[in-house]
Every structure is written in C-alpha cells, then in structure tokens.
Amino acid sequence: MEKLKLGVLGSGKGSNFRAIQAAIDRGELNAEVRIVISDVENAGILEFARSAGAPARFIPPGKFKTKLEPEIEGAYAAALREAGVDFVVLAGYMRMIKAPLLESFPHRILNIHPSLLPAFPGLEAWRQALDAGVSEAGCTVHYVDEGMDTGSIIAQSRVPVFHEDTAETLHARIQAAEHTLYPKVLAGIKIIG
C-alpha cells in the first residue's frame, strides 16, 4: 500500500507531530513526513523535525497575527506541493488557513482541536470548557475550511472533566487523547485520485 505523504504545519513544540512520527516509527501509520513548516523561527516542532530527519522550514508569517498574507500562504502551498505532499496536517498551527492552501489541497487539510467541536472553537478550548462547567471535554480531528474550527468532523475522543481539574490538568489529559486520536485517524485515510 502506498505511503501517505504528509506535510506538517506547526507553531509550537510539536507534541502532535511527535505522536504522529512515533506512530510511523512503530509501523502503526504507513506514512512519511515530507516537510514540516513553521511560522515561528525557533519553534520546537522544527527542531524535532530536524532530529527526526524530516525537512524543516521556517517561512516568515508576515504582518498578521491570526492569518497569512495571500502571497505568503502561496509560498506555503508551493513548498508543500514541491515536497510532494498528499495531506497537510496542522499540529498546533495557530493561524487561519485561507484560499491559497485550501485551493491547493482541497479536502486534504486536517486539524486537531482540543474540544468536542462544535463546542469551544478557538484558543484555549480546555479553559473554555472549564469555565463553562461541562462534565466532558475532548478533542476533534476535522477537515479545515475557511472558518474557525468549522470543518467537517472526522473523529472525536472524549475526556472527562473532574471537579479538581485545573486548566493545566485538563489540557494534559486532552493532549494525551490527541496523541492517540490523530495518528489513528491518519492511519485510516485512503488516498484517492
């Protein structure tokens, strides 16, 4: 079976990328990471990519905090195409994706979000869940569209919220669920066309 060729975008330390790479290394995910791109020059995800032998690239984000300028997003799309990527995986990537990437990889960009979407989109979803007093939180793998965490849901994993939870303890349990769910979803993807 053909290996899934992944491009990974991340802005932080890359814990979900580490989980994906570990699943590849264990033979649980028939994939290869063709390129890792970050909008943060000293992001941990780039350092880990280099140590794992994956091509790692910083592309300056431009002047906006929550999105990329179209020409910069076009540079991301070009780098991903040049790397021969089948699917783009967002792993802690903190910017909205717009036309250049969505048009280059239609229905082939995935994200993992730390809530049971559609509940609590946006930043610090675990803190939103605590503030709302819900008894259950979790994570969602979804396709990316132009909205904020509004793409079609692929899979979810549920995490209980305990009375003694802090934002940190709940976030840690949600991240553990993410590290299991994301590689599992990717392992189930079929390359069509």
ABEGO torsion letter per residue (X at the ends): XBBBBBBBBBABAGAAAAAAAAAAAAGABBBBBABBBBABAABAAAAAAAAAGBBBBBBBAEABAABBBAAAAAAAAAAAAAAGBABBBBBGBABBBBAAAAAABBGABBBBBBBBOABGBEBGAAAAAAAAGBABBEBBBBBBBABBGABBBABBBBBBBBAABBAAAAAAAAAAAAAAAAAAAAAABBBBX
